[in-house]
Amino acid sequence: KIEQKAFTLPKDATWDKLIAFYGEQLKAKGWKEGVAAGGVGSGMANDIMKNALAQANAGNDMFKTAIFTRGKQTLTVMRMAGATKRDEAELLLSLNTN
């Protein structure tokens, strides 16, 4: 099951502010940053995914992504440049429940 919500962000909602807010709020509720793969090699897979996202985020001001997991849920937080106005940004939250 996937649920998604999109929001137009205020102009001062930078990626750093968003990820600090969501990281703090989600971790306080038991979420962990990264992908929960489980099993042998899951730590390495999580590290690879976190590094790949960090590299993609560093090289792209148009699109930033972070992933958090808790139990059988994965939350993807994405900040994107506005579709019609590049000085505006949008937030997309995508919750996947297995």
N, C-alpha and C positions, 0 to 999 in steps of 0.2 A: 504494500500500500504506500503510495506517495502522496503527500500533501504539500502544496506550495502556496506561498504568499509573496506578493511583490509590493514594494513601497517606493514612493519617490522620496529621496533623502533631502534634508536641508543642505544648503551649499557648504556648510562647514563640517559635514559628516565625512571626514577622511577615513581611509582604510585603517590607519593606526587607531583612531578613536573607536571605530566599529569593532575591530578585533579585540581591543582592550575591554570594551564593554561586554561583548558576547563571551569572551574568554572568562572573564571574572564571574559573570552571572551563571554561565553554564557549568563551570567547574565547581561552583558553590552548590550546585544541584546534582553533583555526581557524574557529570559528563567529562570525558577525556578528549583532549585534542588528538586528532589522527583517526586512522581507520582501525577498527578492532577486527582483525582477521582470525585470531585464535589458532591454536595448533602450533606445530613445529615451524619455526621461521617467522612467526607472526611479528615479533619485535623488529626483525630486519625488514619485513615488508612495510611495516608502519614507518620506519625510518626512511625508507626509499620514497614512500608516498609524500611524507612531510618535506623531504628535500626537494622533490619534484615540484610541489606546490610553491615552496619558498622561491625556487628559481623562476617559475612562471610568474609569480607575483612581482618579483623584483624587476623583471623585464617588460612589464605590461601595465601601464597606467589606466588602460581602458577596462580591465577585467581582473578582479582579485578574488581568490577563493580560499576558504578554510573549511575543514571537516572536523566534526566532533561526534563522538559515539558514546552511547550508554545502553547497555544491555543489547537488545535487538533493534535499536534505533540508530540511524545515522542522520545527522543534521549537516547539510551543506549550506554555508553562508557565502553569498556572492555579492560583490559590489561591482556594478557595471556603469560605464558612462551612459548617459541618457541616449535613447534611441533617436530622438529628433534634435536634442540640444546637448552638445558635448560638455557644456559647463554644468549640466545637471547630472545627478547620479541616481541610480536605482538600486535597491536592495532586494535580493531574491533569497528567500529561505525555503529550502527543500528538505522535508522530513520523510525519510524512508523507514518504514517499520516492516521487519521480516516476521 
